[in-house]
Amino acid sequence: MSGNRPFELSREELEQRIEAMVTVTMADLSSEFLLMPTGGDFVKYREFQMAYEVLKRTTECFGNLSLATVQSALQENSLALGALRSILGMTAPEWAELARMELRSDITQGAARNIDKDCRTADYYSKLCERKLAKKTLERIDALVEVAIQYLKKGAPTEQEGFIHRLAKFDTAHGADSLTHAARENAPYAVLLYERYLGRPFAAHRDAVSELVGEVMENAIERHLRDAGVSYRKTGRAERIPGFGQAPDFCIPDEINPAVIIEAKVTSDDGTARDKVTRIKELETQRNRHVTEGKPWYEVIACIDGRGFRQRRSDMRDLILRLDGKVFTAATIDQLIDHSAIKKFSGKRP
């Protein structure tokens, strides 16, 4: 018997060594939660710290926290709005709800998210002030700032049994005094706020780039296909393809007469992994209905990664068997072309 990975084995060898192949495939899966794509809007600590220092300076260590002093900070660096939100300790939609509730602002959760994102560009606010048509956005920003000041100055209310208030934090519990103390003392306050800005930490950013995480695998597949000179068609999100109840991520050489289809999936959650395995199995079921002269038209390949796929051994076993071993991970994707029907479409010299 030869081969250390399921895609290297014959069907007979695969069935004989299935448990070993499940083990080795699961061992190849990486814990992708340790690395996240930054995306185009990621705020680095240095950028956040600079904005925080601007806010701290214009408000005189938060001793003079007012609409005018915060507006002055925003004129200098729009990201000061993100620093203010971090002090408040709320998401942009939650902040918007406060403004709607307390000030009758018309700001929506979507508008708040957009403002929170746009303010990452340092001169966003100053350019808004120059535009005559930006009055509505400026009014909404003012409402966010005013309600934040109102709550930060008031601080947390008296503790209730069985509940904890969102402002019961060391920097906001006692209103302006707590905030001034946090800014004046030697505690690395900007560092704390930056982690709060990212969320749990990095959770807010992780949510924002969740789609990019999946694209990491798709981009790797594309890179290998291009390097090998393979013709392929990458489908769009939620795209429908005639003849497919469920469209795969890649069709090789095209969707009209595919010889190979590829589904790319990355997840760190076991529940999501179950759903994604089910989706891949459905593609295999579709393949078995697309038969000519007793044989399926095309080969189905799964490219998976993430610790979520480690959680259910039975799912991995079923997946490997149903795809005749054609299950690749980030660790083995460099062998994708040589160990699949894609090889015959390669324009690269051996």
Steps between C-alpha positions, in 0.01 A plus 500: 500500500621850421405854588472700820191704409153384389526661155806281427315171554291274283143439606593161643794643698284787620237267643766286668680797657211738556555554872866590445399736219242671722767549765760641263250735330377634832861548612564709188224747588634827630362713782437799276353704785855599598545685171246735348515706181515868582292618206517854370341668803700351785612761757850441636581589858726791401214660304256446787745636757554818297124559482461434872776750581326762286174443688679505833677828415200689363286403800778580750530141624121473472454769764338720234291244314252686282357493150734782397817335633414165342419672171844661519656156540300364207617786280855393573447124488166334426601179673454685829136397460612137523698581813191664652291194418761279666481708817125459495554124449225445245461386143403755236136369481467515880632855498247592234220355713606723790484805273157400372370434849643805679517766227237381254768480233404339170830313478454137398722207593621481141587870496690460826699210359587704190608800706709277726670351194546830315653673799802271470613738225672782690358790297148358459337744744681809372393419145142450618506849645601637161209336320165673499313174441645330809277682750302188592814295570651779710177525702514127566864517609411788733222287650741213561751731665238675714345180632847357571593809700169483687558140606872535571446798726219325684687172549347174619187506719475332837556127471189283481497146637537251216603760238813685392490827310700539179669811640616325817858503369804646672512792254127588502348378826519837675441727207754761394719438806561139396580597143740778599676265742544237228647757261732669752647197677776279364273211403532425124149626438536521122599133491191402698277708274656352188420147614150614590473660156592168336269312735550190720786562371482502118140370494359808329774481240458123465130549424582773248739278304316168535449481124867576436598200715321270253658683208847408625440141386336609174793730423745215561305277260498771235872555539576130441264481203650810337857386561419169329329672206166333577182649353235545767182684584458640850134551586362805678332503839147352477541460122273249330635269230269304266506132586625560855255532786797624697789672324857399595773758560706393195426320175786365289530578218155665505144455624363387163701179488682463831756225556568610857311711751651634821334617818716705741400522865672642812347506848602501864152406626386138517135587436591696189731218395205258501307730268798533268558125486133460411544751218798309360308173524216655303743577217604134501133398488448733202802347329350152529196623306721642222598173335603405146556136402473400863768742621469845661595796281731655751708457812407678824782643712479654846761752618442552871674647800437617855466326833121470461551203266695319774201465728303224328706204388199328347440797268862496384487124438183534295638794305825323407320185386232682302759710317732205435769662713496834320512708817778758522598740778717811510790267584447282191351739245831513316424139395151587370585494130732199493253278688175580322345512155613864480843376392386432144401868462836632612683712245817481704784279380567204729 
